[in-house]
Amino acid sequence: MFLNLDNIGFYTLTNERIFERHTNLKRCEIILTSHCNFKCPYCRGVESYSRDCKGHLDIDVVAYTLNKWIERGLENIRFSGGEPTLYPLLLRLVEIARKGNVKRIAISTNGSSSLDKYKKLLDAGVNDFSISLDGCCAENVDKMSGKKGYFESIISNIEFLSEETYVTAGIVLTKDTEPTLTNVIKLAHDLGVSDIRIITAAQYNGNISNLENIPKEILKKYPILNYRVNNLISGRNIRGISNNDSRRCYLVRDDSVVAGKWHFPCVIYMREGGEPIGSIYNDMTIERYNWSISHNTHKDIICKTNCLDCLIDYNNLFEYYHK
């Protein structure tokens, strides 16, 4: 039994990690801002959980959280939002992470910022970009982003960054856009991305059509895409815990997501309006460990309906090896 999602940037889930009962912080995300220049119809944003999460997060709060994680061996950080490139002090945070010897410094972006800004982030130490690519033409991207006129600049930015560092193209699927999936995948491939991550919107977790049209040589090149497409072909949806799956989330022990002054089980849980585990000013490690052994994911509607296939597999394998 293996997960086989090694060396895929910020999204890496190694089997070695599963074999360890508990590790230092491996992969953490900070929601820097609720501001975004797009209005994607599927996006839950940040403001669904309004306590201290609106606007730009105070730099002192971010620096406190980041340094606290670094002291505990942080390996991967992702700055997210909203649109994190709108956060005025993003470069300073990247420099803190770089000086703290964080291995993977990632940005989750809609790809609409200026090329100059992305170049400055590269120079500061960013080595992983997750960029939204929700359409294969200007019309679809305009519709999915809620704004017009960004398609060409997004394409140009993805192509440039893919030549410089690790880039994951993130494709969100809705009922209207899932028929275009093959064409979007081919576009991402042509742009030279490192991997392709497809995910259904929380409002839509239905079947994905035309999977057989995805060229086999493309599937073999991209581990995340190949993993997810194989699951879909076998009849497994991207989201949702089944009755036979683990009732605990073990990944929460060494993954963390912070919005405002609160740490959450995961970014999905936060965006779906779930309560935080606790405050960043408490011992996050202890609070997250206690949550992992006490929280029944089958009785939590957010976990039950929204947890992703790879996270479910991780928890199942963790429980199998540590039962």
N, C-alpha and C positions, 0 to 999 in steps of 0.2 A: 504494500500500500504506500503510494508516494504521491506528493502533490505536484511536483515537477513545474514549479514556478520560480526557478532560480534566475538570478541575474537579469531581472526585468525592471531595473531602476527602483523608484520609490515603492513599487507594488510587489517587490520580491517577498516571497514566503518560502523559506528554505526548509527542507526536511530536518536539517540539523537543529533548527530552531524548535521544531516540534518535539524533538527528543529531549530537549532541556525542560525541566519542570518549571523553571522560572528564569527569566533573563533580565538584563538591564533594558532600559528603554531603547527599542529598536527603531520605531517609526512613529513620529508625532506630527501633528498638524495644528497650526494656529490660524484661526479665522481673524484676519487683520481688520477687515472692514465689511460693512453691509452695503457699501456703495458699489454700484455697477453701472456701466454705460449701456448695457444690454438689458432687454426685458424678455428673456427666454420664457415661453409660456409654461414650460414644465418645471422651472426652477422654484424650489421652495425658499431659496434665499436664506437669510440669517434671521430675519425679523419675526419668524414664526415663534422663536423663543426670545422674547423682547428684553429680558432682564440683562442690562449692561451690554447688550450685543449690537446696539444701533450705532451707526456712524463709524468713525475710525477708532480702533482700540487704542487706549492710552499707551504711549511708547514705554513708560515705566512698567506697566503691567506686562507688556510683551517681553521686554528685556528680562524682567524678573522670572517669568515662566521659562524663557529660553535658556537662561543661565542655570536655572534649577535643573532642567533636563540635561544640560551639558555636564553638570557635576555628576549625574547618574549614568553617564556613558552613552548619551544619545548618539545614534548612528545615522538616522535619516530624519530630516525636517522638511515639511512642506508648508509653504506660505500660501494661504487661500483666502477666499472671500465669499461673497462679493467678488470684485475684481481687484486682486492684490496689487497690481501695478498702479492703481489709483492711490495706494497708501503712500503718503509723502516720505516716510522714513524707511522704506523697504530696503534700500541699499545698506543702510546702517545695520539692519538686522541680518542681512546676508553676510556682512563682514564679521559680525559677532559669531555667527555660526561657523564661518571659515576659520576664525582664530580659535574657536573651540574644538577644532579638529573633527567637525561633523563630516562624515564621509559623503553623504548625499544631500545636497541642498536643492530642493525642488520648488518650482512655482507652478501653481494651477491657474491658468489664464485663458481668457477667451481669444487671445491672439490678436487683439485689435490695437494694442499700443504701438507706438512708433518703433521702428527698427533700432533707432538710436538708444531707446530705453532698454530694449532687450540686449543690445550689445554691452551696455553698462552693467547689466545684471550678470552677463557672462563674465565680464572682466572682474566683477566683485567676488565671483565664486560659485554662481549657480551652475549646476551641471546636470540638471534634469528639468525638463519642461513637460507639463501635461496641458495640451492645447485642444480646445473644443473644435471639432470639425463635424457639424451636424447636417451637412448637405454637400452635394457634389456640384452645385451650380449657385449662382448669385441669388436666384429666386428662392431656393430652398433655405439658404443661409439667412437671407433677409427675413424670412418667415420665422425661422427657429430662433433668431437672435432678437427679433422685435425691432430691429434697426436696419436701415438700408445703407448700402454703399461700402460695406466692410469686406466683402468677399475677396477681392483682389489682394488687399493688404494682408489678410489672414493667410492666404495661400503663400504669398511672398515671404512672410515671417516664418511660417512652418518650414518652407524650403531652405531658407537661410540657416535657421537654428538646427535643422536636421543635419546639416553639414558640419556643425560646430560641436554638438553635444547630443545627449540622449533625449529624444523627444517621443512622447506617447501621444498619439492622436486619440482623443476621446469622442466617441460617437454615441449620442443619446438617441434612443429610438422611441418614437411614439407611433400610434396607430396610423397616422398619416405618412410618416417618413420611413417606416420599416421596409416598404417595397424598394426604396432607393439604396438599401444597405450595400449591395454589391458594388454599385458605382462609387459610393463614398469610400469603401475599402480600397478600390483600385486607385482612386485619387490619392489617398493617403500613402499608398505604396509608391506611387509615382513621385511623390514629394520627398521620399527618402526617409520616412520616419523609422524609429527604432522598434516600435510596437504599436498595435492598434487595440484599443480597449472599447468594446461595445457594451452598452448597458441600457436596459429599458428604463424609461421614466417611471417614477413611483406611481404615477397615475395609470400606467400601462405596463402590464407584465404578461402580455399575450404571446402567441406564437410568432416566430420570425419566419417569413417566407423566403423562398429562393436561395436557401443556404447552399444548395447543390451547385449554384452558379458561381460560387467563389472559387477561383482557380486554386488547385491543390498546391501549386508552387508558392502561392502567396500564404496560404495557411501554414505551411511548413516553416516559413521564415519568421513568423510572429507568435511567440509562446502564449501570450495572453489571448490573442484572437483564436488560436488553434484550440486552446483549452475551452474557451467559452462556446465556440461553434460546435465542437464535439459534444458538449453537454446539451446544447439545443437540439442537435440531430438525434440524440438519444431520448429526447422528450422531456428533458429537465429545463425548467424555466431559470432565468438568471436570478430572480429573487424568490425567497420563500423557504422556510424551514419545514421539512416533512416530519411526520410522526416518528420516524426511525432515527432522526438526527439527534445529536447531543442537545441536552437541555441547558447547557452552560456555555458561556462565552469565555474561553481561556485567552483568546487573543488580546482581550482588553487589559491583560496584566502588563504587557510591554508595548502596546500601542496606546496613544492618547490623542484626544482632540480637545482643544481649548477654544472657547468663544466667550468673550467678556472675561469675567473673573471665575469662570466655571469650567470644569473638565467633564466631558461627556464620554459615554461608551465608544461612540464612533461618530463620524461626520454624518452618516445617514440618520442616526438616532437624533442628533441635534437638529438636523434640517426638518425632520418629521415632527418636531415639537416635543420630544421626550425630555424628561427631567434630567438635570446633570447628576453625576455621581457625587460631586462635592465641589469645594472651593479649591482654587489653586494655592491658597495659603495654608491648606492642610497638607498632610502627608499623602500625596496623590498615589504613591505606590501602594500603601496600605489600603487606602480607600478602594482602589481599583481591584486589588487582590480580593478583598472582602466581597465586592460586588460580583466578582467572577464565580465565587463559590456559593453565593446566596441567591442570585437572580435567575429565575426560571425563564428562559427565553421563549419557551412554548406558551407561557401565560402572558407574555408581553406582546401586544398586537403589532407594535412597531418592529420588534425583532422577528416575530413569526412571519410577517408578510413581506418584509423588506431586506432581510439579511441576504447577502450575496453568496453565490455558489462557492467561490474560493474560500470565503471566511467560514462557511459551514463545513467545507472539507477539512480546513485546518482544525477546527474544534473537534470534529469527529476523530481525526487522526490523533490529536493530542490526547483525547480521552481513551482511545484504543491503546496507546503506548504507555499510559500512566494509570490504567485501571488497577 
